[in-house]
Amino acid sequence: MENPSLEPVIRKATQSDLGDLLHMARTAFLQAFTAGNKPENVAAYLAEAFTLNQFDKELANPASTFFVAELEGEIIAYTKVNRVPAQTDLHDPKSLEIARLYVLEEYLGSGLGKKLLDTAIDFAKQHQKDYLWLGVWEQNARAIRFYEKNGLRIFGSHPFPFGDEIQNDFLMRLDF
């Protein structure tokens, strides 16, 4: 971080964040998933899941909530959480899904991911959830270590279509 005395502010995203959020999300996705994946699969997934129209729909969905981390007016990280019916797999009303948690590369290791995870945990508890869960690419060792360090445990897996491949995601959960 350029000025370590400044702390990022974490807040709920609004529709007015749409353009900046999408730009940051696409950048962080490319940083996280370009290595180890075919460029055409990365491009296909971006064209499907990281579009203005798709993010607009997700932001407007009352079962989904985005939290952004902002530093000096710039979005540098975000997490998206889902309640039923927006959840991708379990559809358990007692749970909260972390659908995405992304931090720009230059802020990895700064504690920002932990702050966003804690925000999601607090949100889950405020909504009387018993646990939270997420899917993480089995080859994303850094993310898996991060989640395990913060108490999440692998409880299963699921296929994840990515371009012309079917990848495997570990399902991880944290009980409260």
Secondary structure, DSSP 8 states (H G I E B T S, - for coil): ---TT---EEEE--GGGHHHHHHHHHHHHHHHHSTTS-HHHHHHHHHHHSSHHHHHHHHH-TTEEEEEEEETTEEEEEEEEE-TTS-SS---TTEEEEEEEEE-GGGTTTTHHHHHHHHHHHHHHHTT-SEEEEEEETT-HHHHHHHHHTT-EEEEEEEEEETTEEEEEEEEEEE-
